[in-house]
Every structure is written in C-alpha cells, then in structure tokens.
C-alpha cells in the first residue's frame, strides 16, 4: 500500500510540474513591447534633497515625465494621469515614477515636496527631481527626445511634452506598436486611452 501511495503522490507532483513549468517560464519571458534603447543617464535631487539617479531605478519599471509645479495648462492633466498610475500600482516596490521639473529655479526640493504633498503622492518610488536647468533641458531634448523649452509668450512661461516614457527593469525605454506596426515611442499622458495603454504595458514589464 505504501508503494502505491508513493506512486500516486509522485504522479500528482509530476502532473503539477508539467502544468506549472510553462506558466513559470512564460512569466519571465520578454513581452512583445519594443525596446527603443537605453534610458539616458541622469542624476538629480528629489523632493527630500536626496540624490537620485537612473541607477536607483534599476530593477523597477518606471515612468518618466517632464513638468513644472506652476504649470497652468497640461500639467494638471498629467498629474491626474500619474496619480492613476500610482493608485494602480500602489504598494508595488518594483514600480516607480520620475517627475523631472523644467523650471528648477522655482522648483527647489522644498517646493517639490510641498507640490507632492498637495497632489497626494504616497508611493515611495515617486521622485520629483530637480537640478541644473541646462542639464535638465539636455536630458529632455537630447536624452529622451521629449521637448522642453522656455517661452514667455505662453501661459506659465514654459513649453513641454505631455508624453510619458516607459522604462523597464533593465533601464531600457520600451513601448508598444501602433495599428500599423510602428513603435509609438512614448505614451500620451493627456489621453485616457494613452493612460490605459501604459497601465497595460507596465503590467507586462512587471511580469518580465
């Protein structure tokens, strides 16, 4: 009887292993998201006056935006979209956000800390980053290819993109393809469909 029991248990274990292994392998396979290239290196101060670099995000899936705290136009909508992402992935230590100001003369760590509090930021991996203006503009325009510039003829005095960059755990910029099979490069943080798309793709990257 004991031998029969052992055979029965072994058979169950074998069947479970055959069923489970493909699922485990699939979980850690690369998703269908396109790899655009490495995230440009950066090193900036966050709202707690702590130095944060791209290396601090390694092992995490994160979203990058360029904004400024006094923006009267698109930033409130971008803030709302980022808060949706925070709520979706709240408590997940492998998710993060990098909000980089394009108005560092005003957006000091102290100002950004108050701004984060006002927004209701709770995720410990959401860093509001500031530093040298020329450094940040090079990072936006040449590093990420996301436009940022000063313009005293527009409300707020600055112009910038409303797009979000999605970075994987290995520090690579990733994105989905459009209906024609072309990489979208970045996600529209001003559009509900864009926010839903980046939510779906964050989940894919977290599974890699």
Buried (B, 14 or more C-beta within 10 A) or exposed (E): EEEEEEEEEEEEEEEEEEEEEEEEEEEEEEBEBBEBEEBBEBBBBBBEEEEBEBEBBBEBBBBBBBBBBBBEBBBEBBBEBBBBBBEBBEEBEBBBBBBBBBBBEEBBBEBBBEBBEEBEBEBEBBBBBBBEBEBBBBBBBEBBBBBBEEEEEEEBBBBBBBBBBBBBBEBBBBBBEEEEEEBBBBBBBBEEEBBEBBBEBBBBBBEB
